[in-house]
Amino acid sequence: MANETSQTSEQRVVRIAELPSEDTLTIRESCFFKNNQVDLLTPDEVRRKDRELNGDFRPRSYRLPVTFEELGLIVKYGFDITVAEAQCLWYFNKHMKGEVPTPELFGWCVDDGQTFIFMELIPGQTLEEAWPSLSEEHRLSVCEQLRKCVEAWRALRQESEPYYVGKKTCLLKFRRDQTDAGLARSHRPAGSRRYHLPRCRRSKPRALRQPDGFP
């Protein structure tokens, strides 16, 4: 029993040296290369498709993910996208696949100041699209799934101080009666990241911030 506990605790520690640190990474064993007889697209090919789909009128830092349905590929890129985000996805793919559902990572690269993350395109209706039509029961079910995912990644620790992954100003405990029911009653989709969480004990409540490096 002690060994099992030790092993579980060991799996919750993020070893920085384990994370791929290069600016360009291609995961040849991913399903992209099993299903397609081509290499990952170049940054210029992604930009060209982005201009075809969305035009050139958006701010330089904000880009919608670019989809390539024929390749089962979606690419997230921009000046505000970081390799750290790709590293988090790599870690979830490798160590937390059964706990935190994430698209398969195919690789990443950095080009002209922009980071490109190549991921599996998962077809279907998004939660944002489906949320208004979901029943109270289904919304609660989604909240329960989200609660388990959040608890899983909040259990991650770094091997040295600061031990928590990302920036944390306080610890927020998820309580089913407040968090899940609050989400279910909300008319905003859970995917919007506006979670109804118990407030920290502050004189003035602040807006919650997404931990750095998470998708």
N, C-alpha and C positions, 0 to 999 in steps of 0.2 A: 504494500500500500504506500509506504514511504517513497519507494522508487517511482511509482506512478505519479504521486504528487510532485516529486522533484522534476520529472520529465515534463509534466504539464506546465509547471512554472517556467522551465527552461524554454519551452516553445513560445511563451509570452514575452520573451526578451528579444528586442530587435538588435541584432548584431550589425553594427554599421559596416564592419569590414566585409560582411556577406553581400551587401547591396552592390549591384553593378554601378560603377561610377563613371564609365566612359560617356562621352557626349553622343556617341552613335552606338546603338545596340540593335542587332537583328536576331530574333529568336527563331532559328531555323527549324526547331522541332515543333513549332506551333502549327495549328491546323491550317493557317494561311498557306503554308508551303506544301501541305499535304493535299489541299483542295485546288491549288492554283499552280500553274507551271510558269510563274513569273516572279520577279523580285518585288519587294515593296516599292511603292511609287516614290519618285523623287520629290523634294519640296516644291520644285517648280511645277510639276504635274498637279500637285495638290492645290497650289495657288491658282493655277489655270482653271481647274474645275470649280474652285470657290468663286472665281470671278464669273464663270458661266452661270452658276446657280444663284449667286447673291449680289453680283455687281461690286463696284468699288466705292460705295458710298458710306460704308460703316467705319467707325473709328479704327485706327490701325491696331490698337491693342485688343479689341474685342472681335472675335471671330466665332461664328457658329461652326460646330463640327461639320466636316465635309464627308458625305457618304458615297461609297462606291458599291452599290448593291450587287453588281455582277461579280465582285470579288469578295463579298461578305466582309467589307472593310469600312471602318469609320475612322477619320483622322481628326484629332483635336489639336489645334495649333494656335500660336500667337506669341506676342512679346511677353504676355503675362503668364504664359504656361511655363512650367519649370520641369527640369529633370526629376526633381524631388517628387513631383506628382506621379511621374512614371515609375519611380522606384517604389512608391507606396502600392501601386497597382501590381507591380512585379511581386512584392512581398505577399499581398493578398492572394494572388494566383498560386504562389508556391506553398504558403503555410496556412491559409485560412479559407480555402476554396469551399469547404463544407459549411462554414459559418457566415461568411460575408460574400454573397453572390456578386461576382464582378465579371466583366467581359474579359476574354482572353487577350493578353497583351502580345502583340506581334513584334514590337520594337519601338525605338524612338531615335530621333536625331535632332541636332541643333544646326540651323542654317540662317545666316544673316541676322542673328539676334533672336530668331524665333525658334521655339521648341515644338517639334512635331511628335505626337504620340499616336501610334498605329494600333488600333484595337479591333476586336471582333464586333461586327455589326449584328445586333440581335433584333430580328424583325418582330413586328407586332405593335400593339397599341401601347403608348406610354402611360405611365401612371397619371400624369397631368391631364391627358385626354380622357382617361377612364374615370377619374375621381368623381366628377359631378354625377355620374350615373350609378355609382356604387351604393349599395344599401348600407345601413348602419352596421350590420353584421360583417359585411365584407370590409368596411373601413376599419373596424376593430381588428379584423384578421391581419390587415396590412400593418396596422400599428404594432401588433404583437411581433410580426416579422421584423419590422424596423427596430423595435426595442432590442431584440436578440442580436441584431447586427451591430447596433451601437454599443451594447454591452461588450460584445466581442472585441471591437477595436479600441474601446476605452480601457480594456484590460492590458493592452500593450504597454510595455515599459522599455525605455532605452537602457543600455548596459551601464551608463554613468549619468551623473546629474547633468541637466534636469531629466529625471527618470520618465516623465510623461512625454509621449509623442506629441509634438505640436505645442502651441502656446496655450496655457491654461491659467485663468485668473482665479478660478475656484472650481471645486468639485461639484458636479451636478448629479444628484442621485435620481435615477429614473424610477418613478412610482407608477405602477399600472393604473391606479385609480385616477391619477391626475394627468399623466402624460398620454396614455393611450386613449382614454375617453375624450380628452381635450382635442387630440388630433382627429378623432372620429367625428366630433361635432363641427370641426372646422370645415368651411366650404372650400378651403384652399387645398390643393393636392399635397400629400406628404412629401413628394419630390421637390417642393418649392423651398425646402430647408427652413421654413418658418415653423419650428417645432414649439408646441406648448409645453414648456418645461417648468418645474417648480422654480421660483425665483431664488436667487442667492440673497443672503442677508446683507443688503447694501442700503445705504440711505437713499440712493437713486438708482433704479434699475437701468442696466445698460443693455444694448443690443448684443445678442450672442454672436460670437465670431467663429467661423469655420476654422479648425486647427490647420496651421500651415502645412501644405504638402498633400492634403487629402483631396480625392476627386470630388 
